[in-house]
Amino acid sequence: MSVNRTDQGGYDYLVLVPAVLLVCLGLIAIYSASSYLAEKEVGDSYFYLKRQAFFGCLGIFFLIAAKNIPPGFYIRLVYPALFISLILLIAVLIPGIGTKVGGATRWIRIGPLSIQPSEVAKLSLAMYIAYSMAKKGSVMSSFSKGFLPHILVAGLFMGLILLQPDMGTTVIIGGWLMILLFVGGLNILQLMLMGILACPVVYWLIFSTKYRVDRWTAFLNPWEDPQGLGFQIIHSFLAFGSGGVLGVGLGNSKQKLLYLPEPHTDFVLSIVAEELGFIGVLVIIVLFSILIIRGIKISLNAPDLYSSYLALAVSALIGLQVIINMGVVMGLLPTKGLTLPFLSYGGSSLLVNLVGVGMLLSISARS
């Protein structure tokens, strides 16, 4: 079918409702997890809540705009979005433009707000990969046309993100790219080659940098240094253990009282587990599952190949980040500094994910 089809059916609200509920739960969790920290840091317990609420409202506005744009129009935005993302990734590395926080330069500050270029890059790559795979079609199995162009473009973006440094996002993009290329019809031997070549690179990246070695050591045996390397993950374990089935009650977390570092960002699920227990975590998992499964269904029912790949790219990106973040806070994966979509504090992540949901709604209405 033509990518310019404009007739609309009903939107798939089983994508919208879980996303909105997750944003609302995220605001509650962020306030609960950050109120004590914010009071200590800036004297305003609502500081992080107000900033996240602002980005939530802005994100809903962009979601509505994205759902009203026909999928075919996104094709016109592929290269402009890719170019803007590339400029932002380069700009963040320039001293005086990029803002350094916690040893990494990942943000560009504009007045009181900050932009994280790597989040914008994820969405622009999703648009590009979907467009490129749909355009190449049957020649995706070719090394020169299917494998090489995608690896070079994604590799450039991954290299710039790695310089920030941000290995977690780099790994996410690498794994996500392999999923998309596999679905797009890339030769399985080429995918295996990609994985084989990536292994020594990842090994070198981990063991050539002390803080990454420390993270790996803490993952393997956090109890070896409970007051140092294993401090964060041990307190995440304590949060999950204290929560039990029903939790200690909303607002009653002890780990957020400066025990668990940055409880409102990467480890916000730990505070949810402590306060709302297994039931609270289960509700979040169910909401994410509905969102991702419906996203995949939208991909399968899409009116054209580009829309199908774009829906899959957005769904896979959200799903992969959810799996890795949950794996980290539960001690199943090494700490990577990745947010939990919709729930963790972070304006750029929230905006990009809500735009992605808008894209899914746009595609579902034209299926």
N, C-alpha and C positions, 0 to 999 in steps of 0.2 A: 504493500500500500504506500501511498505518497506520504512523505514526512510533513507535508503541508496541510494535512487533514485538519479541519477546524470544527467539525460538528461535535457537540458536547453531549455526553450522557451524564450520569450522576458521578459525583466525586466519591472515591473510596474513603469513607469516614473512619473505617477501621485502621487507617493510617494516621489520620488527623487526631482522633480522640486519644490514642495512647501517647502520641507526641505531646499534646497539650497537658495531659495528666502528668507526664514525666517532668515537664517544665514546672508545673505547679508543685509537685513533690520536691523538685530540685530547689525551688525557692524556700520551701519550709526547711529542707535539710541544710541548706547553706546558712540560713539564719541561725538555726539551732547549733550548727557546727562552728560558726564563726563569731557569734555574738560576744563571747568572752574574749577571744583573741582581738577582735576589732575594738572592744572597749579598752583593752590594754595598749593597743598600738596607736589608735587615733582618737580615743575618747568618745566613740560613737558606735554603739553595739549594732546599729543598723547599716553600717558603712558598706559592707559587702552585699547585703541584701538589696540595698537601693541601687547599687551599680548593676547587679545581675537582673533586677526587675526592669531597669531601663533597657538593657540589651534584650530582655525577653519581649518587651513591648515592641521594640524595633524589629526583632526577629519575626514576630507575628505579622507586622506590616509587610516585611519582605516575603514572608510565606504567602500571604494573600496575593501579592504582586506576581510571585513565581507561578502560582497555580493558575493564574489567568493568562499566562504566556503560552501559546501553542508550542509543543515540543520542537516543531520544525524551526521556530525562531531561534532556539538555543544554538542551532548550527551556526548561525551568523555571529554568535558571541564566542565561539570556540577559540579562535585565534586572538581576538582582543583580550579575552580573559586569561589566556595562556601568557600573553605578552605582559599584561599588568602584574600577574603573579611573579613572573620572572624578574621584573623590575623591582618589585617589593622584596623578593628574596635576596637580590643583590644589595638593595638599599639598606636592609637591616644589618648587613655586615660592615657598613661604612661607619667609622667612628663619628660620633656626634649625631647620627641618625638613629641607629639601633640603640635600644635600652638594655643594659645588662642587669639581669636579676639572677641571683643564685649561681653565678659563674657562667651563665649562658646568655647570649644575645639573641633573643627570639621575638622581641617586640619593637614596634615603632610607636612612640608616644606622640599623640596629637592632642595637645591641651591636657585635659584630665583623663582622656581615654587612651587606650592602647590597642594596636592592631597586631595580630600574630600572623605574619605572611604565610607560614606553613599551613595554616587552616584554609586560607584562600586558595593556596596551591593545590590542596587535595581536591577541592571542587572543580577547579579549572582542569586538572588532570582527568577527572572523571568525565567531563564534557569532551575533552580531546580524545581520550582512549575510546569512548563510545562512538564518536564520530569516525575516527580512523578505522576501527574494526568494521563498522557498518559499510564504510566506503570500500574497503579492500575485499570484503566478502570471501569468496572462494580462494583468494591468493594469500589468506592469512597463514597458511601452512608454509609459505615461502620464507626462507631465511632473510632475504634482502628486503622483502616487502611486509612480511608479517612480524618477524622477530626484531630485526635491527632498528627500524624507526621508533618503535615503542620503547625499546630498551634505551636508546640514545636520549630521547626526550625525557623519559622518567628518570634516567640516570643523572641527567643534568640537574633536575630539580632535587633529587635525593642527595647529590653531592653538595649543593648549596645549603640544604637543610642540615646536613651532617657537619658543615663548617660552623654552625651556630654555637655549640654543637647540640644536636637533637637526634640521638640515635634511635629513640623510641619511635618517633614519627617516620624516620627513614625505614625502619623495619616494617612498620605498618604498611607503608606505600609499597615496599617490595613484595610482601606477602599478598597484598590486595591485587597488585599487578599480575602476579602469577595466576590468581583465581580468574581474573578477567580474560587474560590471554588464553587460558585453558578453555573457557567457555566460548571464546571467539574463534577457536579452531586452530590454535597454534600447535605445531607438531610436538608430540609428547617428548621426543628426544631433545628438542630445543629447550623445552621446559626443564628437563632433567639437567641439561647442560647449564642452564641458568642457575639452578639450585646448587649444582656442584661448584660452580665458580664463585657463588656467593658465600659458601661455607668458610673458605680460608680468609676471605675479606672480613666477615663478621668476627671470626676468631681473632684476627689481628686487631680489629677495632676494639674488642673487649679487653684483650690482654696487653695492649700498648698504652693504656691509660689507667692510672691508679684508681680513680673513683669508680670506673666501670668494673675493675677487678674487685674492689671493695663491695660493690653491689652484688656481684656474682658470689663472693664469699658469704655475704649476709644471706643470700638466697639458699645456699647449700647448708649452712649451719648458723642461723641467727643467734643461737644460744651460746656460741663461742665467745661473742662479745656483746652481751645484752645491753650494756650501757653505751655502746658505740655503734658499730656497724649494724647490729641487729635491732637497735632501739625502735626504729619506726615499725618494722614488720611485727615485732613482738607485741607492741602496743595495739597493732591492728588485730592480732590474734586475741588479745585480751578483750578488745571491744566486741568481737564476734562471740567469744566465750561468755562474756557478761550478759549479752543480750538474750541468750537462750531462745525460747520459742516466741515469747510475746514482748520481749524487750524490757528495759528498765523504765520506760515512759519517755515521751517526747520532751526534750529539754533537760533530761536528767543524766546525760552522758558525763562520765568522769574523764574519759580519754581526751575530750576536747579542751580540758582545762590545762592546756600547754603540755600534755603528755604526748599526744600524737601530733607530730609536726604537720602543719598545713592541712588541718582536718577538713577544710571546705573545698579543697581542690581534688587531687588525685585519690585521696583516701576518704572521700565523703561517704562511700558505701559502708565503710567501717563504722562511722557514727550512726548511720541508718540502722545497721545491724545491732548496735548496742541499744539504741533507743526503741526501735520497733521490732527487734528480734527477727527470727527466721521468717515469720509471717510477712513482715515488712519487706525483707529482701525478696521473698517469693513473689510478692505483688509486683515488684520492679522487674524481676526476670520475666514474669508473664506479660507485662506491658511491652517490654523490649521484644519478646518473642512474637507477639501479635504484629507489632510494627514491621519487623524484619520479614516475617512470613508473608504478610500482605504486600510488602514491597517486592518480594520475589514473584508473587502471583501477578502483580501489575506488570512485571517484566515479561512473564509468560504470555500475558494477554495483550501486550502492547500492539499498537496499530502498525508499527514498522520496526525495522531492525535497529535503527538508531535509538528510538525510544526504549526498546527492549534492553539494549546494552546500558543506556543511561540509568534506567530504573535499577538494574542489577548492580551497577557501579555504586550508586548511592546507598542501596540496601546493604551491600557487602562492606562498604566502608564503615557504616554505623555498626554493623554486626561485629566486625573484626575488632573495632575499638572497645566495644562492650565486653567481648570475650577476654581480651588482653587485660583491660583494667580490672575486671573481676578476678582474673587469674592472679594478678599482682597483689591485690589487697588480701586475698586468701592464701598467699604464700605459694601459689602453684607456679608462678613465673617470677623472674627477677624484676626488681623495681625499674620502671622505664619512664616515669614522669608523664603518663598519658591520662587525659581527663576521661571521665565517664560521660558520654554524650547526654545532653539535656539536664543532667543532675549536678555535675561538678561546676564550680565557679570558673568562669571564663567567657568573656563576651564574644570573642571571635569564634570560638567553638560553637557556642549556642546559635549565633547568627547563621553560620555555614550549615549547621545541621537542620535548622528550620527552613532555610532555602531549599535544602535537599528534599525535605518533606513536601514543600510546595511543588517541586518538580514532579514528585511521585503523584501528587494529586492531579496535576496538569495531564500527565500521561494516562492516569486512570480514567479521567473524564472523556478521553478520546479513544478508549480501547473498544 
